[in-house]
Amino acid sequence: MEKRRTVPVKLDVESDDAALLEDTVDEFLWAANYVTRHAFEGEYVTTSKTTLHDDTYEDVREETALHSNHVQAARNKAADAAKSVLAKWEQGKKASMPHFTSPHLVYDHRTATFHDDYVSLATVDGRIEADYVLPDEERDTPHAEYFFSEEYETTGAELHYTNGNWMLHIHCKTDVESDTPGQDATENRTILGVDLGVNNLAVASTGTFWTGEEFDHWRREYETRRGDFQEHGTRWAHENMQAVGRKEEGRFKLTLHRISNELVAEARDYECSVIAFEDLTDIRKRTGASWGHKWAFNRLYEYVEYKAAEYGIDVEQVDPENTSRRCSTCGFTHPDNRERESFECLKCGYQNHADYNAAKNIGLRYLRRTQTGAGGGEPVGVRLNSGTLNTNGGYEPPADSVGQSGSPR
C-alpha cells in the first residue's frame, strides 16, 4: 500500500521570477475556470476528463502560454470540482458551479524539477529557479523525513501564494507493507475531530475547547467603532473606518493563527494523522453564524491545513448532517437530543457538552467514510483525551492502560 505525505517548502523567489509565477498562476486559474464553465454548459454536467480535454484543450492552448501539462492539470482541477458538485447534488445538497480564485498552480515532473537546494519551475515564459528556505534543524522535520528521504519518491507539487510567500507543497509517497490485510501497520492513524461554532470557535474530540468570547468581544468593539465613524459621514470618518477594518482583520488573524497552532499541536501531541472538520459550505445556515464567523471558520481551516501539512497531517472535511443530534456513544439520532449547549441522548442517557459530542461525531464520520471508501490505510479510531472511539462508538482505552473500561465522559 502507498503512504503519502505533503511537505510545504518556502521558496526564495526573485522579483522578476515572481512576476512570471504570478502570470502563470493567473493563466492557470483562467484555464481551470474556462474548463469548468464548459463542463456546466448544456443540460448535463460534463465530468469526463477525456471529453473535457477534447472540447477545451486547443482553446486553452490558443488563449494561454501555459505548458501542456499545466493545461491538463487545469482540466483535471475542473473535472474534479464538477464531480464534487454532482456528488453534493446526489445527496440533496445545494452547490453551484465552482470558481477558482485562490492563487495556486499544479506541477508534475514535466513542469517541475526538484534538486537538493532548489527547484526549477515552468512558467508562461520559460523556467525559473528558486532556492528552498528550510528550517535550521536538519533532523526531525518533515523535510528530512519525507522530501529528502531516500525512502520517499517525489510525485509532484502544488504552488501556493499565501501571506506574501511562495509555498511549494511537495507530494511524496512510499510503498509500505501491512502486517494484516486492510490494516495500516506503519503508523497509528487516529483522527482528531473538530467542531466549529459561535460560542466555541473550535472544540476537539480530545475535549479541548477554544472559546469564541474574545472573538465576539472584539467583533462588537470594532462594530461600535465603525458605527461611531459612520455617523459623521465625512472623508476623515471613512478613512478611519477603513483603518478600523484593517486593525480588526489583523487582530482576528493573530487569534486564528494562535488557535490553528494549538489545534495542530493537539493533533501532534495525540499522534493523530488526520484532522477532520465539518464541511464549511452551509455553516452559516446550520449554526446561525454571522458573516464574520464564516470568514473566521474558513480562515482557521486554511491555517490548520497548511500548518498541519508541515508535519504530514492530513486535513479533511466531512458531511456535517446530524453530527450535533447524533449520540456519539450509541448512535441514536434525534433533534431533542440537543438543547443549546447541552446534549443528553434520549435512548442511552449519555450526557456531555453538545459541541464536544459533535466533535466526536465528526471524527467518526471521517472514520466510517475512510473504512468504506477507497482511501489510504484505515485509521484505528477517533482520538479522545484518553483512548479512542471505534466506528461503533465503543471506547477503547490506551494500549498501556490495564483494567480501564467504559465510555469516556
matplotlib code that plots the C-alpha trace (Angstrom):
import matplotlib.pyplot as plt

x = [0.0, 1.1, 1.9, 1.6, 2.8, 2.8, 5.7, 5.4, 8.6, 9.0, 10.7, 13.1, 11.8, 13.4, 11.1, 11.3, 10.7, 7.8, 6.1, 6.4, 4.9, 2.0, 1.3, 1.4, -0.9, -3.4, -3.4, -3.8, -6.8, -8.3, -7.9, -9.4, -12.4, -12.8, -13.0, -15.3, -17.7, -17.7, -18.4, -21.5, -22.8, -25.8, -28.3, -25.8, -22.6, -19.6, -17.2, -15.2, -11.6, -11.3, -14.4, -13.3, -9.8, -11.2, -13.5, -11.2, -7.5, -7.0, -8.9, -6.8, -3.5, -4.5, -5.5, -2.7, 1.1, 0.7, 2.8, 0.7, 0.9, -0.4, -3.3, -4.0, -3.7, -6.2, -8.6, -8.2, -8.9, -12.1, -13.3, -12.7, -14.6, -17.5, -17.6, -17.7, -20.7, -22.6, -21.9, -23.5, -26.5, -26.9, -27.0, -29.7, -27.4, -27.1, -24.0, -23.1, -20.6, -17.1, -14.9, -11.2, -9.7, -7.0, -3.6, -2.2, -0.6, -0.2, 3.2, 4.3, 7.7, 7.3, 6.8, 9.0, 12.5, 13.4, 17.1, 18.8, 18.8, 16.4, 13.5, 13.1, 9.6, 8.0, 6.2, 4.5, 7.9, 10.5, 11.7, 12.7, 14.8, 14.0, 16.0, 14.4, 14.1, 14.5, 14.3, 17.5, 17.1, 18.4, 16.7, 13.2, 11.5, 9.1, 11.6, 14.2, 11.8, 9.9, 11.2, 15.0, 14.5, 15.6, 12.6, 10.2, 9.5, 8.5, 5.4, 4.6, 3.7, 1.2, 2.5, 0.6, 0.9, -0.1, 0.7, 3.2, 5.2, 5.5, 5.0, 5.6, 3.5, 5.6, 3.8, 5.8, 5.0, 6.4, 5.3, 4.7, 3.7, 0.8, 1.1, -2.6, -4.7, -6.6, -4.7, -2.0, 0.7, 3.2, 1.5, -1.2, -3.7, -6.0, -8.4, -8.9, -12.5, -13.1, -16.5, -16.8, -19.4, -20.3, -19.9, -16.9, -14.9, -13.5, -13.9, -11.7, -12.6, -9.9, -12.0, -10.1, -12.3, -11.3, -13.9, -15.3, -15.7, -12.6, -13.5, -17.1, -15.9, -13.6, -16.1, -18.7, -16.0, -15.0, -18.6, -19.2, -16.2, -17.3, -20.8, -19.4, -17.4, -20.3, -22.5, -20.1, -20.2, -17.0, -14.0, -12.0, -14.6, -14.5, -10.7, -10.9, -13.5, -11.1, -8.3, -10.6, -11.3, -7.6, -7.0, -9.9, -8.7, -5.2, -6.3, -8.6, -5.8, -3.5, -6.2, -6.9, -3.1, -2.9, -5.9, -4.6, -1.2, -2.8, -5.0, -2.1, -0.1, -3.1, -3.0, 0.7, 0.5, -2.0, -0.2, -3.2, -2.6, -5.9, -7.7, -11.4, -13.6, -17.2, -17.9, -18.0, -20.3, -23.5, -22.1, -23.9, -27.3, -26.5, -25.0, -26.6, -23.2, -22.5, -20.5, -17.6, -17.8, -18.0, -14.8, -13.1, -14.1, -12.7, -9.5, -9.0, -9.4, -6.9, -4.4, -4.7, -4.5, -1.1, 0.4, -0.6, 0.9, 4.3, 4.0, 2.5, -1.0, -4.0, -6.9, -10.3, -13.9, -16.9, -20.7, -21.9, -25.5, -26.9, -23.4, -25.0, -28.1, -26.4, -25.2, -21.5, -21.9, -24.9, -25.6, -29.2, -30.2, -33.0, -33.4, -34.4, -31.0, -29.6, -30.7, -28.4, -25.0, -26.3, -26.5, -28.4, -29.2, -32.9, -32.0, -28.9, -28.8, -25.3, -24.7, -22.0, -21.4, -23.1, -20.1, -17.8, -20.3, -20.4, -16.6, -16.5, -19.2, -17.2, -14.3, -16.5, -18.0, -14.5, -13.5, -16.5, -16.0, -12.4, -13.1, -15.8, -14.1, -11.1, -8.8, -5.5, -4.9, -7.7, -7.5, -7.9, -10.2, -11.2, -8.8, -10.1, -8.4, -7.6, -8.0, -10.1, -13.6, -14.2, -16.7, -19.5, -18.9, -17.2, -14.4, -11.0, -8.5, -4.9, -2.6, -0.7, -3.9, -4.9, -8.4, -9.8, -13.3, -16.5, -17.2, -15.3, -17.4]
y = [0.0, 3.6, 6.1, 9.7, 12.9, 16.6, 18.8, 22.6, 24.3, 28.1, 29.4, 32.3, 33.9, 36.9, 39.7, 39.1, 35.4, 36.2, 38.2, 35.2, 32.9, 35.4, 35.5, 31.7, 31.4, 33.8, 31.8, 28.6, 29.9, 31.2, 27.8, 26.0, 28.3, 28.2, 24.3, 24.5, 26.8, 24.4, 21.5, 23.2, 24.2, 22.3, 20.1, 17.8, 18.5, 17.0, 15.2, 13.1, 14.3, 12.9, 14.8, 18.0, 17.6, 17.1, 20.1, 22.6, 21.7, 23.5, 26.6, 26.9, 26.4, 29.1, 31.6, 31.0, 30.4, 27.5, 24.4, 21.5, 19.7, 22.8, 22.8, 19.2, 19.9, 22.8, 20.4, 17.8, 20.5, 21.4, 17.8, 17.0, 20.1, 19.2, 15.7, 17.2, 19.3, 16.3, 14.3, 17.0, 17.2, 13.5, 13.9, 16.6, 19.4, 22.8, 23.5, 25.9, 26.0, 26.3, 29.3, 29.2, 32.3, 31.1, 31.7, 28.2, 26.1, 22.4, 20.9, 17.5, 16.0, 17.6, 21.1, 20.9, 19.5, 19.0, 19.5, 19.3, 23.0, 24.5, 23.7, 24.5, 25.6, 26.0, 29.3, 31.0, 32.3, 29.6, 28.2, 29.9, 28.6, 29.2, 28.2, 26.3, 28.1, 25.3, 25.0, 25.4, 21.9, 19.2, 16.3, 15.5, 17.7, 16.7, 17.9, 15.5, 12.7, 12.7, 15.1, 14.4, 10.8, 8.1, 6.0, 8.6, 9.4, 13.0, 12.8, 16.4, 19.6, 22.5, 26.0, 28.5, 32.2, 32.9, 35.8, 37.2, 33.9, 31.4, 28.0, 24.7, 21.9, 18.9, 15.5, 12.4, 8.8, 5.4, 1.8, 0.1, -3.3, -4.3, -6.9, -7.8, -7.2, -3.9, -2.5, 0.2, -1.1, 1.7, 4.2, 4.7, 6.5, 8.3, 11.1, 14.4, 15.6, 19.3, 21.1, 24.8, 27.1, 30.5, 30.3, 28.0, 28.7, 25.2, 22.0, 19.0, 15.3, 15.3, 17.6, 20.9, 24.0, 27.2, 29.8, 32.5, 35.0, 37.0, 36.9, 38.1, 40.8, 42.4, 42.0, 44.0, 46.6, 47.2, 47.3, 50.1, 52.0, 51.7, 52.9, 55.9, 57.0, 56.2, 58.7, 61.6, 60.7, 62.6, 61.6, 61.6, 59.2, 56.9, 56.7, 55.9, 53.2, 51.6, 51.8, 50.1, 47.3, 46.7, 46.5, 44.2, 41.8, 41.9, 41.1, 38.3, 36.8, 36.7, 35.0, 32.4, 31.8, 31.0, 28.7, 26.9, 26.4, 24.9, 22.7, 21.3, 20.9, 19.0, 16.6, 16.1, 15.5, 12.8, 11.3, 12.0, 11.7, 13.3, 16.4, 16.2, 19.3, 19.6, 20.8, 24.6, 25.1, 25.9, 26.5, 29.9, 28.3, 25.5, 27.5, 30.9, 32.3, 35.8, 36.7, 37.4, 33.9, 32.3, 34.2, 33.1, 29.4, 29.4, 31.2, 28.9, 25.9, 27.3, 28.0, 24.5, 22.9, 24.4, 24.2, 20.6, 19.7, 20.6, 17.6, 15.2, 15.5, 15.5, 17.9, 16.8, 17.9, 15.6, 15.9, 17.6, 16.2, 15.3, 15.5, 17.7, 15.5, 12.1, 10.3, 9.6, 6.6, 4.7, 6.4, 7.3, 10.5, 12.9, 16.7, 16.6, 15.0, 18.5, 21.6, 24.6, 23.6, 20.5, 17.0, 14.2, 11.0, 10.1, 6.4, 5.6, 8.7, 9.8, 13.4, 15.9, 19.3, 19.4, 20.7, 18.0, 15.3, 16.8, 16.9, 13.1, 12.5, 14.5, 12.2, 9.1, 10.3, 10.5, 7.1, 5.4, 7.2, 6.1, 2.5, 2.1, 4.1, 3.7, 5.9, 5.0, 2.9, 2.5, 4.8, 3.0, 5.4, 8.9, 10.4, 11.3, 12.7, 9.1, 6.2, 6.2, 5.7, 2.9, 3.1, 1.8, 4.5, 2.0, 3.3, 1.7, 2.5, 3.4, 0.5, 0.9, 1.0, -2.0, -2.6, 0.6, 0.3, 2.1, 5.2, 8.4, 11.3]
z = [0.0, -0.5, 2.2, 1.1, 2.7, 1.7, 2.7, 2.4, 1.4, 1.3, -1.8, -2.2, -5.4, -7.1, -8.1, -11.9, -11.4, -9.0, -11.8, -14.1, -11.5, -11.0, -14.7, -14.8, -11.9, -13.5, -16.7, -14.8, -12.9, -16.1, -17.8, -14.8, -14.8, -18.6, -18.5, -15.5, -17.4, -20.3, -18.0, -16.8, -20.2, -21.6, -19.9, -18.2, -16.3, -18.0, -15.7, -18.1, -18.4, -21.9, -23.1, -21.4, -22.9, -26.4, -26.1, -24.5, -24.9, -28.2, -27.0, -23.8, -25.6, -28.1, -25.4, -22.9, -22.9, -20.4, -20.6, -22.0, -18.6, -16.9, -19.3, -18.4, -14.7, -15.0, -16.8, -14.1, -11.5, -13.3, -13.7, -10.0, -9.0, -11.3, -9.8, -6.3, -7.2, -8.7, -5.5, -3.4, -5.7, -5.4, -1.6, -2.0, -1.1, -2.7, -4.7, -7.5, -10.3, -8.8, -9.5, -8.7, -7.1, -4.6, -6.2, -6.8, -9.6, -10.0, -11.0, -12.1, -13.2, -16.6, -15.2, -12.1, -11.4, -7.8, -6.8, -3.5, -2.8, -5.4, -7.7, -11.4, -12.3, -15.7, -16.3, -19.3, -20.4, -19.8, -16.5, -13.3, -10.4, -6.7, -3.7, -0.8, 2.5, 5.0, 8.8, 10.8, 12.2, 9.8, 11.6, 12.9, 10.3, 7.5, 5.0, 6.3, 7.0, 3.7, 1.0, 1.4, 2.4, 0.0, 1.1, -0.4, -4.1, -5.1, -7.2, -7.8, -6.1, -5.8, -5.6, -3.4, -2.7, 0.9, 3.2, 0.8, 0.5, -2.3, -0.8, -2.7, -1.2, -2.4, -2.6, -1.6, -1.4, -0.5, -0.6, 2.8, 3.9, 6.2, 8.8, 8.2, 5.1, 5.1, 8.1, 8.0, 10.2, 9.7, 12.0, 14.5, 12.2, 14.5, 13.8, 15.6, 15.1, 15.3, 15.7, 14.8, 16.4, 17.6, 21.4, 21.0, 17.8, 17.9, 20.0, 19.6, 20.2, 22.8, 24.9, 24.3, 23.8, 22.1, 23.2, 20.9, 23.7, 22.8, 19.1, 19.9, 22.2, 19.7, 16.9, 18.9, 19.8, 16.2, 15.1, 17.6, 16.4, 12.8, 13.8, 15.5, 12.5, 10.1, 11.8, 10.7, 7.0, 6.3, 4.3, 7.6, 9.1, 6.0, 6.3, 10.0, 9.3, 6.8, 9.4, 12.0, 9.5, 9.0, 12.7, 13.2, 10.5, 11.9, 15.4, 14.2, 12.1, 15.1, 17.2, 14.4, 14.0, 17.7, 17.6, 14.5, 16.0, 19.1, 17.1, 15.1, 18.4, 19.8, 16.8, 17.2, 20.9, 20.4, 17.4, 15.0, 11.3, 10.3, 11.4, 10.4, 10.1, 9.1, 5.6, 5.7, 2.7, 4.6, 8.1, 8.5, 7.9, 10.3, 13.2, 12.8, 12.5, 11.3, 8.2, 10.4, 11.9, 8.5, 7.5, 10.7, 10.1, 6.6, 7.6, 10.5, 8.3, 5.8, 8.6, 10.0, 6.6, 5.6, 9.1, 9.6, 6.2, 7.6, 10.0, 7.5, 9.0, 6.5, 7.0, 5.6, 5.6, 6.2, 5.8, 9.0, 8.7, 12.2, 13.9, 16.5, 17.0, 17.0, 20.1, 19.8, 22.1, 20.8, 17.5, 18.3, 16.3, 17.3, 17.3, 21.0, 22.0, 21.9, 23.7, 23.1, 24.5, 26.4, 24.9, 26.5, 24.5, 24.8, 24.2, 26.3, 28.5, 27.5, 28.6, 27.7, 26.1, 22.7, 20.8, 22.3, 21.2, 17.7, 17.5, 18.2, 15.6, 13.0, 13.7, 13.5, 10.2, 8.6, 10.1, 8.6, 5.2, 5.1, 6.1, 3.5, 0.7, -1.4, 0.7, 2.2, 5.2, 7.7, 10.8, 14.0, 15.8, 16.8, 19.4, 22.8, 25.8, 26.8, 24.3, 21.1, 19.8, 17.2, 14.4, 16.7, 19.2, 21.6, 23.8, 23.6, 26.3, 25.6, 24.8, 28.0, 30.2, 32.2, 33.5, 32.1, 30.7, 30.0, 27.9, 28.4, 29.8]

ax = plt.figure().add_subplot(projection="3d")
ax.plot(x, y, z, "-o")
ax.set_aspect("equal")
plt.show()
